[in-house]
Amino acid sequence: MSNIRKLTDQSGYKKSFIAEKLGVSVKQLRNYESGHSLIPIDKAYVLADLLKVKVDDLYERLEETEIK
């Protein structure tokens, strides 16, 4: 489960600013936020630094019972 939308909304940054920092389109950023696309690890580190969170905070880990 992606926490990216919640974190980007809380950041106060415009989507266009975040997308520019990541080197992606706003549409691609929205795909990361919605979980339609997984953010590549290199961009995850950039996003985490920008949002002042850990990379682990970008996604919520599912319990084993939720995976099956």
N, CA, C and O atoms as a Tripos MOL2 file, in Angstrom:
@<TRIPOS>MOLECULE
protein
  272   271    68     0     0
PROTEIN
NO_CHARGES

@<TRIPOS>ATOM
      1 N           0.8530   -1.1660    0.0000 N.3       1 MET1
      2 CA          0.0000    0.0000    0.0000 C.3       1 MET1
      3 C           0.9060    1.2380    0.0000 C.2       1 MET1
      4 O           1.7940    1.3730    0.8410 O.2       1 MET1
      5 N           0.6640    2.1240   -0.9490 N.am      2 SER2
      6 CA          1.4790    3.3230   -1.0810 C.3       2 SER2
      7 C           1.0370    4.4220   -0.1160 C.2       2 SER2
      8 O          -0.1530    4.7050    0.0220 O.2       2 SER2
      9 N           2.0050    5.0260    0.5390 N.am      3 ASN3
     10 CA          1.7750    6.1960    1.3880 C.3       3 ASN3
     11 C           2.2100    7.4690    0.6770 C.2       3 ASN3
     12 O           2.1810    8.5500    1.2660 O.2       3 ASN3
     13 N           2.6090    7.3520   -0.5710 N.am      4 ILE4
     14 CA          3.2020    8.4790   -1.2820 C.3       4 ILE4
     15 C           2.2190    9.6340   -1.4090 C.2       4 ILE4
     16 O           2.6040   10.7840   -1.1990 O.2       4 ILE4
     17 N           0.9700    9.3660   -1.7460 N.am      5 ARG5
     18 CA         -0.0020   10.4600   -1.8900 C.3       5 ARG5
     19 C          -0.1650   11.2220   -0.5780 C.2       5 ARG5
     20 O          -0.1400   12.4530   -0.5630 O.2       5 ARG5
     21 N          -0.3280   10.5060    0.4980 N.am      6 LYS6
     22 CA         -0.4990   11.1460    1.8050 C.3       6 LYS6
     23 C           0.7210   12.0090    2.1320 C.2       6 LYS6
     24 O           0.5780   13.1410    2.5950 O.2       6 LYS6
     25 N           1.9080   11.4790    1.8940 N.am      7 LEU7
     26 CA          3.1330   12.2020    2.2190 C.3       7 LEU7
     27 C           3.3410   13.4220    1.3230 C.2       7 LEU7
     28 O           3.7720   14.4760    1.7930 O.2       7 LEU7
     29 N           3.0350   13.2780    0.0300 N.am      8 THR8
     30 CA          3.2040   14.4270   -0.8650 C.3       8 THR8
     31 C           2.1720   15.5040   -0.5580 C.2       8 THR8
     32 O           2.4810   16.6930   -0.6260 O.2       8 THR8
     33 N           0.9530   15.1030   -0.2220 N.am      9 ASP9
     34 CA         -0.0780   16.0750    0.1390 C.3       9 ASP9
     35 C           0.3170   16.8410    1.4060 C.2       9 ASP9
     36 O           0.0950   18.0480    1.4990 O.2       9 ASP9
     37 N           0.8900   16.1490    2.3620 N.am     10 GLN10
     38 CA          1.2910   16.7680    3.6250 C.3      10 GLN10
     39 C           2.5210   17.6640    3.4790 C.2      10 GLN10
     40 O           2.7670   18.5300    4.3190 O.2      10 GLN10
     41 N           3.2860   17.4560    2.4170 N.am     11 SER11
     42 CA          4.5510   18.1840    2.2580 C.3      11 SER11
     43 C           4.3540   19.6660    1.9730 C.2      11 SER11
     44 O           5.2070   20.4820    2.3200 O.2      11 SER11
     45 N           3.2360   20.0210    1.3450 N.am     12 GLY12
     46 CA          3.0180   21.4040    0.9560 C.3      12 GLY12
     47 C           3.6220   21.7600   -0.3920 C.2      12 GLY12
     48 O           3.4140   22.8660   -0.8910 O.2      12 GLY12
     49 N           4.3720   20.8340   -0.9890 N.am     13 TYR13
     50 CA          4.9450   21.0570   -2.3120 C.3      13 TYR13
     51 C           3.8950   20.8230   -3.3910 C.2      13 TYR13
     52 O           3.0000   19.9940   -3.2220 O.2      13 TYR13
     53 N           4.0020   21.5450   -4.4870 N.am     14 LYS14
     54 CA          3.1350   21.3000   -5.6370 C.3      14 LYS14
     55 C           3.5860   20.0190   -6.3230 C.2      14 LYS14
     56 O           4.7680   19.6750   -6.3170 O.2      14 LYS14
     57 N           2.6170   19.3140   -6.9190 N.am     15 LYS15
     58 CA          2.9220   18.0680   -7.6260 C.3      15 LYS15
     59 C           3.9520   18.3120   -8.7230 C.2      15 LYS15
     60 O           4.8380   17.4860   -8.9440 O.2      15 LYS15
     61 N           3.8360   19.4410   -9.4080 N.am     16 SER16
     62 CA          4.7640   19.7440  -10.5000 C.3      16 SER16
     63 C           6.1930   19.9020   -9.9840 C.2      16 SER16
     64 O           7.1390   19.5030  -10.6630 O.2      16 SER16
     65 N           6.3620   20.4760   -8.7990 N.am     17 PHE17
     66 CA          7.6860   20.6400   -8.2020 C.3      17 PHE17
     67 C           8.2830   19.2750   -7.8560 C.2      17 PHE17
     68 O           9.4460   19.0050   -8.1580 O.2      17 PHE17
     69 N           7.4860   18.4260   -7.2260 N.am     18 ILE18
     70 CA          7.9580   17.0880   -6.8440 C.3      18 ILE18
     71 C           8.3150   16.2840   -8.0880 C.2      18 ILE18
     72 O           9.3620   15.6390   -8.1410 O.2      18 ILE18
     73 N           7.4370   16.3270   -9.0860 N.am     19 ALA19
     74 CA          7.6880   15.5930  -10.3250 C.3      19 ALA19
     75 C           8.9800   16.0640  -10.9850 C.2      19 ALA19
     76 O           9.7630   15.2510  -11.4770 O.2      19 ALA19
     77 N           9.1990   17.3660  -10.9960 N.am     20 GLU20
     78 CA         10.4160   17.9130  -11.5980 C.3      20 GLU20
     79 C          11.6540   17.4080  -10.8580 C.2      20 GLU20
     80 O          12.6390   17.0310  -11.4920 O.2      20 GLU20
     81 N          11.6150   17.3980   -9.5370 N.am     21 LYS21
     82 CA         12.7430   16.9130   -8.7340 C.3      21 LYS21
     83 C          13.0250   15.4310   -9.0040 C.2      21 LYS21
     84 O          14.1720   14.9850   -8.9540 O.2      21 LYS21
     85 N          11.9570   14.6780   -9.2900 N.am     22 LEU22
     86 CA         12.1180   13.2510   -9.5740 C.3      22 LEU22
     87 C          12.4910   12.9860  -11.0310 C.2      22 LEU22
     88 O          12.9320   11.8900  -11.3750 O.2      22 LEU22
     89 N          12.3100   13.9970  -11.8830 N.am     23 GLY23
     90 CA         12.5930   13.8100  -13.3090 C.3      23 GLY23
     91 C          11.5130   13.0090  -14.0120 C.2      23 GLY23
     92 O          11.7870   12.2790  -14.9650 O.2      23 GLY23
     93 N          10.2740   13.1530  -13.5310 N.am     24 VAL24
     94 CA          9.1430   12.4450  -14.1290 C.3      24 VAL24
     95 C           8.0190   13.4430  -14.3930 C.2      24 VAL24
     96 O           8.0700   14.5870  -13.9430 O.2      24 VAL24
     97 N           7.0200   12.9990  -15.1200 N.am     25 SER25
     98 CA          5.8370   13.8280  -15.3690 C.3      25 SER25
     99 C           4.9260   13.7960  -14.1400 C.2      25 SER25
    100 O           5.0380   12.9100  -13.2930 O.2      25 SER25
    101 N           4.0370   14.7610  -14.0600 N.am     26 VAL26
    102 CA          3.0480   14.7710  -12.9730 C.3      26 VAL26
    103 C           2.1810   13.5210  -13.0750 C.2      26 VAL26
    104 O           1.8000   12.9440  -12.0560 O.2      26 VAL26
    105 N           1.8690   13.1010  -14.2940 N.am     27 LYS27
    106 CA          1.0660   11.8890  -14.4800 C.3      27 LYS27
    107 C           1.7730   10.6750  -13.8780 C.2      27 LYS27
    108 O           1.1400    9.8410  -13.2310 O.2      27 LYS27
    109 N           3.0850   10.5780  -14.0920 N.am     28 GLN28
    110 CA          3.8320    9.4550  -13.5260 C.3      28 GLN28
    111 C           3.8660    9.5400  -12.0050 C.2      28 GLN28
    112 O           3.7540    8.5190  -11.3260 O.2      28 GLN28
    113 N           4.0190   10.7370  -11.4680 N.am     29 LEU29
    114 CA          3.9740   10.9090  -10.0190 C.3      29 LEU29
    115 C           2.6360   10.4250   -9.4720 C.2      29 LEU29
    116 O           2.5910    9.7550   -8.4400 O.2      29 LEU29
    117 N           1.5570   10.7580  -10.1520 N.am     30 ARG30
    118 CA          0.2290   10.3040   -9.7220 C.3      30 ARG30
    119 C           0.1240    8.7720   -9.7800 C.2      30 ARG30
    120 O          -0.5550    8.1640   -8.9530 O.2      30 ARG30
    121 N           0.7870    8.1630  -10.7430 N.am     31 ASN31
    122 CA          0.8160    6.6940  -10.7970 C.3      31 ASN31
    123 C           1.5400    6.1190   -9.5840 C.2      31 ASN31
    124 O           1.1180    5.1000   -9.0360 O.2      31 ASN31
    125 N           2.6300    6.7660   -9.1600 N.am     32 TYR32
    126 CA          3.3190    6.3230   -7.9440 C.3      32 TYR32
    127 C           2.4090    6.4930   -6.7350 C.2      32 TYR32
    128 O           2.3380    5.6160   -5.8740 O.2      32 TYR32
    129 N           1.7160    7.6190   -6.6740 N.am     33 GLU33
    130 CA          0.8340    7.9050   -5.5330 C.3      33 GLU33
    131 C          -0.3090    6.9080   -5.4310 C.2      33 GLU33
    132 O          -0.6870    6.4930   -4.3360 O.2      33 GLU33
    133 N          -0.8520    6.5280   -6.5710 N.am     34 SER34
    134 CA         -2.0130    5.6340   -6.5800 C.3      34 SER34
    135 C          -1.6360    4.1650   -6.4650 C.2      34 SER34
    136 O          -2.4920    3.3180   -6.2080 O.2      34 SER34
    137 N          -0.3520    3.8600   -6.6540 N.am     35 GLY35
    138 CA          0.0860    2.4700   -6.6180 C.3      35 GLY35
    139 C          -0.0080    1.7760   -7.9590 C.2      35 GLY35
    140 O           0.2550    0.5770   -8.0530 O.2      35 GLY35
    141 N          -0.3840    2.5160   -9.0120 N.am     36 HIS36
    142 CA         -0.4350    1.9170  -10.3470 C.3      36 HIS36
    143 C           0.9510    1.5930  -10.8690 C.2      36 HIS36
    144 O           1.1150    0.6950  -11.6940 O.2      36 HIS36
    145 N           1.9460    2.3210  -10.3940 N.am     37 SER37
    146 CA          3.3470    2.0750  -10.7350 C.3      37 SER37
    147 C           4.1560    2.1190   -9.4550 C.2      37 SER37
    148 O           3.8720    2.9060   -8.5520 O.2      37 SER37
    149 N           5.1670    1.2680   -9.3850 N.am     38 LEU38
    150 CA          6.0910    1.3230   -8.2590 C.3      38 LEU38
    151 C           7.2020    2.3010   -8.5870 C.2      38 LEU38
    152 O           7.7140    2.3170   -9.7070 O.2      38 LEU38
    153 N           7.5680    3.1060   -7.6250 N.am     39 ILE39
    154 CA          8.6160    4.0920   -7.8360 C.3      39 ILE39
    155 C           9.9680    3.3720   -7.8590 C.2      39 ILE39
    156 O          10.2460    2.5620   -6.9750 O.2      39 ILE39
    157 N          10.8100    3.6560   -8.8550 N.am     40 PRO40
    158 CA         12.1440    3.0430   -8.8820 C.3      40 PRO40
    159 C          12.9450    3.4630   -7.6440 C.2      40 PRO40
    160 O          12.7600    4.5620   -7.1220 O.2      40 PRO40
    161 N          13.8110    2.6020   -7.1950 N.am     41 ILE41
    162 CA         14.5120    2.8220   -5.9270 C.3      41 ILE41
    163 C          15.3270    4.1100   -5.9480 C.2      41 ILE41
    164 O          15.4050    4.7910   -4.9250 O.2      41 ILE41
    165 N          15.9330    4.4650   -7.0700 N.am     42 ASP42
    166 CA         16.7210    5.6930   -7.1100 C.3      42 ASP42
    167 C          15.8280    6.9200   -6.9060 C.2      42 ASP42
    168 O          16.2190    7.8720   -6.2310 O.2      42 ASP42
    169 N          14.6490    6.8930   -7.4830 N.am     43 LYS43
    170 CA         13.7030    7.9950   -7.3200 C.3      43 LYS43
    171 C          13.0710    7.9650   -5.9270 C.2      43 LYS43
    172 O          12.7130    9.0120   -5.3870 O.2      43 LYS43
    173 N          12.9340    6.7880   -5.3510 N.am     44 ALA44
    174 CA         12.3890    6.6680   -3.9990 C.3      44 ALA44
    175 C          13.2910    7.3810   -2.9990 C.2      44 ALA44
    176 O          12.8070    8.0360   -2.0760 O.2      44 ALA44
    177 N          14.5950    7.2530   -3.1820 N.am     45 TYR45
    178 CA         15.5260    7.9380   -2.2770 C.3      45 TYR45
    179 C          15.4420    9.4490   -2.4480 C.2      45 TYR45
    180 O          15.4930   10.1860   -1.4630 O.2      45 TYR45
    181 N          15.3130    9.9180   -3.6810 N.am     46 VAL46
    182 CA         15.1740   11.3520   -3.9320 C.3      46 VAL46
    183 C          13.8880   11.8640   -3.2800 C.2      46 VAL46
    184 O          13.8890   12.9010   -2.6170 O.2      46 VAL46
    185 N          12.7890   11.1250   -3.4770 N.am     47 LEU47
    186 CA         11.5050   11.5270   -2.9070 C.3      47 LEU47
    187 C          11.5590   11.5250   -1.3800 C.2      47 LEU47
    188 O          11.0850   12.4620   -0.7390 O.2      47 LEU47
    189 N          12.1280   10.4870   -0.8070 N.am     48 ALA48
    190 CA         12.2230   10.4060    0.6480 C.3      48 ALA48
    191 C          13.0380   11.5770    1.2030 C.2      48 ALA48
    192 O          12.6590   12.1740    2.2100 O.2      48 ALA48
    193 N          14.1420   11.9030    0.5550 N.am     49 ASP49
    194 CA         14.9460   13.0490    0.9980 C.3      49 ASP49
    195 C          14.1450   14.3420    0.9070 C.2      49 ASP49
    196 O          14.1700   15.1610    1.8250 O.2      49 ASP49
    197 N          13.4370   14.5200   -0.2030 N.am     50 LEU50
    198 CA         12.6420   15.7250   -0.4090 C.3      50 LEU50
    199 C          11.5520   15.8620    0.6580 C.2      50 LEU50
    200 O          11.2990   16.9560    1.1630 O.2      50 LEU50
    201 N          10.9190   14.7500    0.9900 N.am     51 LEU51
    202 CA          9.8190   14.7540    1.9560 C.3      51 LEU51
    203 C          10.2900   14.6020    3.3970 C.2      51 LEU51
    204 O           9.4900   14.6460    4.3310 O.2      51 LEU51
    205 N          11.6060   14.4210    3.5650 N.am     52 LYS52
    206 CA         12.2090   14.2600    4.8960 C.3      52 LYS52
    207 C          11.6210   13.0700    5.6490 C.2      52 LYS52
    208 O          11.2630   13.1630    6.8240 O.2      52 LYS52
    209 N          11.5330   11.9430    4.9280 N.am     53 VAL53
    210 CA         11.0830   10.6790    5.5080 C.3      53 VAL53
    211 C          12.0660    9.5850    5.1060 C.2      53 VAL53
    212 O          12.9690    9.8130    4.3010 O.2      53 VAL53
    213 N          11.8810    8.3990    5.6720 N.am     54 LYS54
    214 CA         12.6870    7.2440    5.2610 C.3      54 LYS54
    215 C          12.0260    6.5980    4.0470 C.2      54 LYS54
    216 O          10.8130    6.7020    3.8650 O.2      54 LYS54
    217 N          12.8180    5.9410    3.2300 N.am     55 VAL55
    218 CA         12.2750    5.2290    2.0680 C.3      55 VAL55
    219 C          11.2010    4.2470    2.5210 C.2      55 VAL55
    220 O          10.1960    4.0690    1.8320 O.2      55 VAL55
    221 N          11.3980    3.6150    3.6570 N.am     56 ASP56
    222 CA         10.4140    2.6660    4.1950 C.3      56 ASP56
    223 C           9.0560    3.3100    4.4330 C.2      56 ASP56
    224 O           8.0310    2.6300    4.3900 O.2      56 ASP56
    225 N           9.0420    4.6120    4.6820 N.am     57 ASP57
    226 CA          7.7890    5.3100    4.9580 C.3      57 ASP57
    227 C           6.9270    5.5050    3.7110 C.2      57 ASP57
    228 O           5.7410    5.8160    3.8210 O.2      57 ASP57
    229 N           7.5120    5.3250    2.5290 N.am     58 LEU58
    230 CA          6.7720    5.5450    1.2880 C.3      58 LEU58
    231 C           5.7040    4.4780    1.0440 C.2      58 LEU58
    232 O           4.7180    4.7180    0.3460 O.2      58 LEU58
    233 N           5.9140    3.3060    1.6240 N.am     59 TYR59
    234 CA          4.9640    2.2020    1.4570 C.3      59 TYR59
    235 C           4.6540    1.5830    2.8020 C.2      59 TYR59
    236 O           5.5010    1.5300    3.6940 O.2      59 TYR59
    237 N           3.4320    1.1190    2.9290 N.am     60 GLU60
    238 CA          3.0090    0.4040    4.1250 C.3      60 GLU60
    239 C           3.1940   -1.0790    3.8570 C.2      60 GLU60
    240 O           2.7160   -1.6030    2.8510 O.2      60 GLU60
    241 N           3.8770   -1.7360    4.7470 N.am     61 ARG61
    242 CA          4.1350   -3.1610    4.5770 C.3      61 ARG61
    243 C           2.8920   -3.9670    4.9340 C.2      61 ARG61
    244 O           2.2780   -3.7440    5.9770 O.2      61 ARG61
    245 N           2.5250   -4.9020    4.0640 N.am     62 LEU62
    246 CA          1.3660   -5.7590    4.3140 C.3      62 LEU62
    247 C           1.7450   -6.9050    5.2350 C.2      62 LEU62
    248 O           2.8570   -7.4270    5.1590 O.2      62 LEU62
    249 N           0.8430   -7.2910    6.0860 N.am     63 GLU63
    250 CA          1.0380   -8.4550    6.9390 C.3      63 GLU63
    251 C           0.9870   -9.7120    6.0760 C.2      63 GLU63
    252 O           0.3670   -9.7150    5.0120 O.2      63 GLU63
    253 N           1.6230  -10.7510    6.5220 N.am     64 GLU64
    254 CA          1.6740  -12.0080    5.7600 C.3      64 GLU64
    255 C           0.2740  -12.5130    5.4180 C.2      64 GLU64
    256 O           0.0590  -13.0310    4.3220 O.2      64 GLU64
    257 N          -0.6760  -12.3730    6.3350 N.am     65 THR65
    258 CA         -2.0270  -12.8470    6.0910 C.3      65 THR65
    259 C          -2.7340  -12.0520    4.9980 C.2      65 THR65
    260 O          -3.6390  -12.5660    4.3400 O.2      65 THR65
    261 N          -2.3190  -10.7880    4.8020 N.am     66 GLU66
    262 CA         -2.9160   -9.9510    3.7690 C.3      66 GLU66
    263 C          -2.3910  -10.2950    2.3750 C.2      66 GLU66
    264 O          -3.0360   -9.9870    1.3730 O.2      66 GLU66
    265 N          -1.2240  -10.9310    2.3120 N.am     67 ILE67
    266 CA         -0.6010  -11.2490    1.0400 C.3      67 ILE67
    267 C          -1.2600  -12.4730    0.4060 C.2      67 ILE67
    268 O          -1.3770  -12.5440   -0.8180 O.2      67 ILE67
    269 N          -1.6870  -13.4240    1.2130 N.am     68 LYS68
    270 CA         -2.2190  -14.6880    0.6790 C.3      68 LYS68
    271 C          -3.5620  -14.5390    0.0780 C.2      68 LYS68
    272 O          -4.1320  -15.5150   -0.4100 O.2      68 LYS68
@<TRIPOS>BOND
     1     1     2 1
     2     2     3 1
     3     3     4 2
     4     3     5 am
     5     5     6 1
     6     6     7 1
     7     7     8 2
     8     7     9 am
     9     9    10 1
    10    10    11 1
    11    11    12 2
    12    11    13 am
    13    13    14 1
    14    14    15 1
    15    15    16 2
    16    15    17 am
    17    17    18 1
    18    18    19 1
    19    19    20 2
    20    19    21 am
    21    21    22 1
    22    22    23 1
    23    23    24 2
    24    23    25 am
    25    25    26 1
    26    26    27 1
    27    27    28 2
    28    27    29 am
    29    29    30 1
    30    30    31 1
    31    31    32 2
    32    31    33 am
    33    33    34 1
    34    34    35 1
    35    35    36 2
    36    35    37 am
    37    37    38 1
    38    38    39 1
    39    39    40 2
    40    39    41 am
    41    41    42 1
    42    42    43 1
    43    43    44 2
    44    43    45 am
    45    45    46 1
    46    46    47 1
    47    47    48 2
    48    47    49 am
    49    49    50 1
    50    50    51 1
    51    51    52 2
    52    51    53 am
    53    53    54 1
    54    54    55 1
    55    55    56 2
    56    55    57 am
    57    57    58 1
    58    58    59 1
    59    59    60 2
    60    59    61 am
    61    61    62 1
    62    62    63 1
    63    63    64 2
    64    63    65 am
    65    65    66 1
    66    66    67 1
    67    67    68 2
    68    67    69 am
    69    69    70 1
    70    70    71 1
    71    71    72 2
    72    71    73 am
    73    73    74 1
    74    74    75 1
    75    75    76 2
    76    75    77 am
    77    77    78 1
    78    78    79 1
    79    79    80 2
    80    79    81 am
    81    81    82 1
    82    82    83 1
    83    83    84 2
    84    83    85 am
    85    85    86 1
    86    86    87 1
    87    87    88 2
    88    87    89 am
    89    89    90 1
    90    90    91 1
    91    91    92 2
    92    91    93 am
    93    93    94 1
    94    94    95 1
    95    95    96 2
    96    95    97 am
    97    97    98 1
    98    98    99 1
    99    99   100 2
   100    99   101 am
   101   101   102 1
   102   102   103 1
   103   103   104 2
   104   103   105 am
   105   105   106 1
   106   106   107 1
   107   107   108 2
   108   107   109 am
   109   109   110 1
   110   110   111 1
   111   111   112 2
   112   111   113 am
   113   113   114 1
   114   114   115 1
   115   115   116 2
   116   115   117 am
   117   117   118 1
   118   118   119 1
   119   119   120 2
   120   119   121 am
   121   121   122 1
   122   122   123 1
   123   123   124 2
   124   123   125 am
   125   125   126 1
   126   126   127 1
   127   127   128 2
   128   127   129 am
   129   129   130 1
   130   130   131 1
   131   131   132 2
   132   131   133 am
   133   133   134 1
   134   134   135 1
   135   135   136 2
   136   135   137 am
   137   137   138 1
   138   138   139 1
   139   139   140 2
   140   139   141 am
   141   141   142 1
   142   142   143 1
   143   143   144 2
   144   143   145 am
   145   145   146 1
   146   146   147 1
   147   147   148 2
   148   147   149 am
   149   149   150 1
   150   150   151 1
   151   151   152 2
   152   151   153 am
   153   153   154 1
   154   154   155 1
   155   155   156 2
   156   155   157 am
   157   157   158 1
   158   158   159 1
   159   159   160 2
   160   159   161 am
   161   161   162 1
   162   162   163 1
   163   163   164 2
   164   163   165 am
   165   165   166 1
   166   166   167 1
   167   167   168 2
   168   167   169 am
   169   169   170 1
   170   170   171 1
   171   171   172 2
   172   171   173 am
   173   173   174 1
   174   174   175 1
   175   175   176 2
   176   175   177 am
   177   177   178 1
   178   178   179 1
   179   179   180 2
   180   179   181 am
   181   181   182 1
   182   182   183 1
   183   183   184 2
   184   183   185 am
   185   185   186 1
   186   186   187 1
   187   187   188 2
   188   187   189 am
   189   189   190 1
   190   190   191 1
   191   191   192 2
   192   191   193 am
   193   193   194 1
   194   194   195 1
   195   195   196 2
   196   195   197 am
   197   197   198 1
   198   198   199 1
   199   199   200 2
   200   199   201 am
   201   201   202 1
   202   202   203 1
   203   203   204 2
   204   203   205 am
   205   205   206 1
   206   206   207 1
   207   207   208 2
   208   207   209 am
   209   209   210 1
   210   210   211 1
   211   211   212 2
   212   211   213 am
   213   213   214 1
   214   214   215 1
   215   215   216 2
   216   215   217 am
   217   217   218 1
   218   218   219 1
   219   219   220 2
   220   219   221 am
   221   221   222 1
   222   222   223 1
   223   223   224 2
   224   223   225 am
   225   225   226 1
   226   226   227 1
   227   227   228 2
   228   227   229 am
   229   229   230 1
   230   230   231 1
   231   231   232 2
   232   231   233 am
   233   233   234 1
   234   234   235 1
   235   235   236 2
   236   235   237 am
   237   237   238 1
   238   238   239 1
   239   239   240 2
   240   239   241 am
   241   241   242 1
   242   242   243 1
   243   243   244 2
   244   243   245 am
   245   245   246 1
   246   246   247 1
   247   247   248 2
   248   247   249 am
   249   249   250 1
   250   250   251 1
   251   251   252 2
   252   251   253 am
   253   253   254 1
   254   254   255 1
   255   255   256 2
   256   255   257 am
   257   257   258 1
   258   258   259 1
   259   259   260 2
   260   259   261 am
   261   261   262 1
   262   262   263 1
   263   263   264 2
   264   263   265 am
   265   265   266 1
   266   266   267 1
   267   267   268 2
   268   267   269 am
   269   269   270 1
   270   270   271 1
   271   271   272 2
@<TRIPOS>SUBSTRUCTURE
     1 MET1         2 RESIDUE 1 A MET
     2 SER2         6 RESIDUE 1 A SER
     3 ASN3        10 RESIDUE 1 A ASN
     4 ILE4        14 RESIDUE 1 A ILE
     5 ARG5        18 RESIDUE 1 A ARG
     6 LYS6        22 RESIDUE 1 A LYS
     7 LEU7        26 RESIDUE 1 A LEU
     8 THR8        30 RESIDUE 1 A THR
     9 ASP9        34 RESIDUE 1 A ASP
    10 GLN10       38 RESIDUE 1 A GLN
    11 SER11       42 RESIDUE 1 A SER
    12 GLY12       46 RESIDUE 1 A GLY
    13 TYR13       50 RESIDUE 1 A TYR
    14 LYS14       54 RESIDUE 1 A LYS
    15 LYS15       58 RESIDUE 1 A LYS
    16 SER16       62 RESIDUE 1 A SER
    17 PHE17       66 RESIDUE 1 A PHE
    18 ILE18       70 RESIDUE 1 A ILE
    19 ALA19       74 RESIDUE 1 A ALA
    20 GLU20       78 RESIDUE 1 A GLU
    21 LYS21       82 RESIDUE 1 A LYS
    22 LEU22       86 RESIDUE 1 A LEU
    23 GLY23       90 RESIDUE 1 A GLY
    24 VAL24       94 RESIDUE 1 A VAL
    25 SER25       98 RESIDUE 1 A SER
    26 VAL26      102 RESIDUE 1 A VAL
    27 LYS27      106 RESIDUE 1 A LYS
    28 GLN28      110 RESIDUE 1 A GLN
    29 LEU29      114 RESIDUE 1 A LEU
    30 ARG30      118 RESIDUE 1 A ARG
    31 ASN31      122 RESIDUE 1 A ASN
    32 TYR32      126 RESIDUE 1 A TYR
    33 GLU33      130 RESIDUE 1 A GLU
    34 SER34      134 RESIDUE 1 A SER
    35 GLY35      138 RESIDUE 1 A GLY
    36 HIS36      142 RESIDUE 1 A HIS
    37 SER37      146 RESIDUE 1 A SER
    38 LEU38      150 RESIDUE 1 A LEU
    39 ILE39      154 RESIDUE 1 A ILE
    40 PRO40      158 RESIDUE 1 A PRO
    41 ILE41      162 RESIDUE 1 A ILE
    42 ASP42      166 RESIDUE 1 A ASP
    43 LYS43      170 RESIDUE 1 A LYS
    44 ALA44      174 RESIDUE 1 A ALA
    45 TYR45      178 RESIDUE 1 A TYR
    46 VAL46      182 RESIDUE 1 A VAL
    47 LEU47      186 RESIDUE 1 A LEU
    48 ALA48      190 RESIDUE 1 A ALA
    49 ASP49      194 RESIDUE 1 A ASP
    50 LEU50      198 RESIDUE 1 A LEU
    51 LEU51      202 RESIDUE 1 A LEU
    52 LYS52      206 RESIDUE 1 A LYS
    53 VAL53      210 RESIDUE 1 A VAL
    54 LYS54      214 RESIDUE 1 A LYS
    55 VAL55      218 RESIDUE 1 A VAL
    56 ASP56      222 RESIDUE 1 A ASP
    57 ASP57      226 RESIDUE 1 A ASP
    58 LEU58      230 RESIDUE 1 A LEU
    59 TYR59      234 RESIDUE 1 A TYR
    60 GLU60      238 RESIDUE 1 A GLU
    61 ARG61      242 RESIDUE 1 A ARG
    62 LEU62      246 RESIDUE 1 A LEU
    63 GLU63      250 RESIDUE 1 A GLU
    64 GLU64      254 RESIDUE 1 A GLU
    65 THR65      258 RESIDUE 1 A THR
    66 GLU66      262 RESIDUE 1 A GLU
    67 ILE67      266 RESIDUE 1 A ILE
    68 LYS68      270 RESIDUE 1 A LYS
